[in-house]
Amino acid sequence: MYGTKYGSTSESDLIPSDGTEVIEITRKKKQKEPFPGYTIFGNGKTTRNGGESMDILDICQQLNTGEMKLMQFFRDEIELGKALSEDNPNKVVPTRCTNWNNYLKIALKKNFAHMECLGVLKRMKRGTYMLNPKLFIPPKSIRELDTIWDSISTSKDKEGV
């Protein structure tokens, strides 16, 4: 079953200190959560809970070849982040990726503004990007990622436009 919580077991050790404080060390074992073997893309509909998504097909129609290559790259990195059980699988640091090359670097430099305008990705900080969780829907923690996404300011916000 997908979306189950981590099962965990923990044990604690108490270490006495100088008499005024006690140090407690806790060790936890976590079991990996199973993930579906596919990526979930937004279809532009609203769920019963009020969650919205963006339509991947509408976005792809507006992208050029370089932007489509970037979308493939980011999709692959999301899959890797999901497999590694990252806290934020929609966060990508391209320079740490093995398949990052000069073509993608130039494409990102030229096309970032357009992709940001479409709502595909945002820059969290220099060299770190986050893909919209309403477009590339993670199998867990969608609300947490929505909160992070909404808190990131865009270049338009910084300009005051």
N, C-alpha and C positions, 0 to 999 in steps of 0.2 A: 504494500500500500504506500502511495506517495504522500509526502507532506507530514509524516509522523515526526514527533519530537525526538530529540536525541535522548536515548536511554543513557543514564549515567549512574555510576556508583562512586561514592567518595569515602575517604577515610581521613581523619584528622589526627594530628599529633600536637600535644601541648608541650612547649619548651619553657621552663621557668627562667626568668631573667633576674634582674637585680632586686626583686621583691615588690616593686611598684607596678610592674607590667608582666604580662604573660604573652608569649608569641605563639600564635596558632598557625600551623602549616596544614593546608588542605590539599589533597591530591584527588583529582577527578579523572575517571576514565569515561570517554565518550565513545558511543558507537556511531559509525557513519550512517547518515541518512541516505536511503536510496533515492536516486534521481531518475526521472524518465530519460530514455535514450533519444530524445528529440528536443529541439528548441521550440519554444512557444513564442509565436509572433502575434502582435496585436491585429485585431480585425476591425477596429473602429467602433465597436459596440460598447454598451454599458451593461455591467452586471447587475444582479439583483441587489448587491451590497452597495451599489453606487460607484464601483470602480470603473474607470474608463480605460480605453486603450486607443492607440493610434493605428490606423490602417497601414500595414507594411506595403501593400501594393500601391497605394496613393503616394507614399513617400518614394518608392523605387522609381515611379514614373518621372519624378522630378530630378533624379540624380543623373550625372554624367558618368562616363566610364571610370574615371579616377575615383569618384565617390562610391561607385558600386564596388570597386576593388577594396576600398576602405571598409565598406559595410561587410564584405566577406571576411576581411581580416579581423574586424571587431567581433563578428559572430563566432569565429573560430576561437578567439581569445576568451569570449564569454563561456564557451564550452569547456575550455581548459580551466578557467576559474571555478566553474561549477564542479568539475571533477576534483579539483584540489580543495573543495569545501571552503572557499574564500568567504569572509563575512559579507563582502559586497561583490558578488560575481559580475556586476555590470561596470565595475571599475577596471580600467585598462591602463597599464603603463607600457606604451609601445617600445621604448628603448630596452626593456627587459625581455622582450619577446624574441624568440629564435628566428621567426620568419619576417621580422621587420627589415625592410630594405630601403634603398635610396628612392625608389619609385614611390613607395608608400609615404615616405617622409615628405617628399615634394608634393604629393597629392594632398596630404593632410594640411600642409602649409598653405596651399592654394585654395583648398575647398572647405576649410574649417568654418569660415564665416557663413557660407551657404548651409552647411549641415547644422550649424547651431541655430540658424534662422528657421530651418524646418523642424527643429526640436528633436533632432536625432541624437546629438551629444552635446555635452558641456565640458568645459575645462575646469577641473577641480582645483588644480594648481599647475605650475609649470611642468609639462611632461606627463600629467596624469589626467585622464579623461573618464567621464562616466556616460554610459549609454542610457537613453531614456528607458526606465523600467516599464513604461506604458507601450513601448514598441518591442523591445526584447524582454519578454515577461519571464522573470525568474521563477523557479518552481516553489520557492519559499520566501518569506520575509518581504513580500511586495510592499506592504505599508511602510516598513522601515526605509526601504529604498526610495519610495515616493517622497518621504520626508527629507531624505538627503538630497534628492533631485531638486525639490522645491527650494532648498536652502542655498543652492549654488547660484551665484549671480552670473548673469551673462554679460557679454561685452556691451550690449545695449544698456543694461542696468548701470554699468560702470560709467558710461558716457552721459547718463541722465536723459536719454531719449525716450 
